[in-house]
Amino acid sequence: MSGAGPQLAVSVREANRPARGPMAHLLHALNQPLTGLQCAMEVALTDPRSADYYIRTLKDGLDLVARLRMLAEAMREVADLQAPRGEERVVVLLDNLLREAVTELKPVSESKRVHFRLDSTGPFPVRAEAGRLTALLFRSFECVIALSRRDSAVRILAQGEPGMVNLTVSWEEGPAPEHSPDSRAELGCLIAQCGWEQMGATWTQEEAGGKRTWTIRMPRAWTIQRAQSATGVI
């Protein structure tokens, strides 16, 4: 390592994340800023340096600490999601919650000139903790807006198949955020993935040609005919 300045590692965007769980990914991601911070401190202590050098090292170190704190907060959220909760699972109509989330987030999406295109062939009753599912939809779509290219569309398609509901979310990716692939928005995607999986859904992601697609599959609570005649559905 040269004495020209602290060697602070910089993240580069990964085309595909390693096949590891959310918590394992976060633990792995901690290694880079921790190593960079340790390296910077060690270099700063080897020989006397100029005041400008120490100021620059402290600023870079604070940036690394901020990244560590962001990763630690993400780990706490994942741990909270994985912990058992007492909220009762009820039957909710996913298509209703999708429309509500898209409507509520319209001012946020329009500020970035990102437009939602929702297509649902529901009703799609699913059994879930209503509050958690609502929060999860908002968290998922907020991250998608943050990562989308300006002046583009987010396509949301809800479809049914025997016993299952398929939710597909696709969008055109914008410029890589700072500290990608561990930016705040990308960590939010990782937390959203954990939330969907804890809800009993399967979650897959594909990236190709500047486009990212999530596919989320959830068990359907009832058939469409029974859902239309049922009462007590949120």
Secondary structure, DSSP 4 states (H G I P E B T S, - for coil): --SSS---------SS--S--HHHHHHHHHHHHHHHHHHHHHHHHHS---HHHHHHHHHHHHHHHHHHHHHHHHHHHHHHHHS---PPPEEEEHHHHHHHHHHHTHHHHHHTTEEEEEEE----EEEE-HHHHHHHHHHHHHHHHHHBPSSEEEEEEEEEETTEEEEEEEEEB-SPPTTTTSSHHHHHHHHHHHHHHHTT-EEEEEEETTEEEEEEEEE-SS-HHHHHH-SS--
